[in-house]
Amino acid sequence: MATPKKKQQEIPTPQVEARIDRLVDGDFKTKAYASATIGGAFAVHGIRVIESDKGRFISMPQESYKKNGETKYIDTFHAITAEARTALVEAVNGAYEQKLQEQQEQKSDAPEQTMSQQM
């Protein structure tokens, strides 16, 4: 007789808040570094926003190590569920878009300020 499958426990998706710590100037794949607060209890730093030929993606903080002379990488932090990963990615992307918009607004305001200062 087969044993009944255990009912999979519902794991609530934690609230994720993100901020951009710094934008990267220049022609690099890494465009920004972000931090996230998860459930108001944990902070994760060193999340990278990367633009590649395949589009934008979020890279978790990593450690590198050598194995057989080859450099390998392992995430020091990662989401366990797809829902948590989605919440983290959406929070970081939202913070990145907002930071880019703020930067554009500052650039568009700068010439006006300079002109008014000259008058």
N, C-alpha and C positions, 0 to 999 in steps of 0.2 A: 504494500500500500504506500502510495506517495505521500510525503509529508506536505502539508499545506504551506504555500509560500508565505513568508512573513510580509505583512503589509509594509510597504516602504514608507518610512517616516517623512512627513512633509517638513521641509526645511524652509523657514521663512527667509526671503531675500532681505539682507540688511540694508539700512539706509546708507548710501555712499555719497560723500561730498568730496569734491576734488578742487584743487587750485593749481595754477601754473606757477611754478617757482621761478622759472626763467625761460625766455625764448632764446633760441640759438640763431645767431646771425651767420650769414654765409651760405654757401652751397653745400650743405651737409644733409644727409638723410635724416638725422635726428633734428627735429624742429623745435622741441621743447622738453623740459623736465617738469614733472608734476608730482604732487603728493596727494594722497587720498586719506580721508578719515572714514572708517567703517564702523557703522553702528554706534558712533559716538564713543567708541571704546579703543579702537586700534588706529594707528597712523602708519601709512606706508609711504616711504620716500624713494626717489630715484626711478619713478615710472617714466619711460621715454615715449614721446609722440614721434613716430617715424613716418615719413612719406617715402614710398617706394614706387616702382613702376606699376605695382599691383594696387596701389592706393595707400591710404593712411591706416596704420595699425598702432596698437599700444603694446609696448614691450615692458615686461615686469622687471624688477630689479634682479640682477644676476651676479653669480660668482663664477669665476673661471678657474679651471684646473687643467693640468697636463695629464694625458693618458696616452701612453705609447708615443710620446713626442708630439702629440696633436693637442691643440687647445680645445677644450670642451667647455660648455656653459650649462649652468643649472640655475633655474629660477629660485630665488630665495623666498619668494612670495608668489602665490597663485590662487585663483579662485577654485573652489571645489565643485560648484555647480555651474551649469550654463547660465542660469538666471543671475547668479552673483557676478559672473564674468561680464555679462551684458550690462548689468547695473554699473560696474566699474568702468567699462569702456565708454558707456554713454556719459557718465559723469566727467571723465577726463576729456572726452571730445567736446562736451558742452563748455567746459572751462577753457579749453584751447580756442574754440570759436569765439568765445566772449573776449578773451585776451587779445586775439587778432583784431576784433572789432574795436576794442578800446585803443589799440595801437594805431589803427587807421584813423580814428577820430582825433587822436592827438596829433597825428601828422597833418590832417586836413585843417586843424585849428591853428597849428604853428604859424603858417604864413600870415593868417589874419592877425594874430597877436603881434607878429613882427611889424606888419604894416601899421597897425594902430599905435605901436610904440614909437614909430618913426614920426608920426604926425604931431 
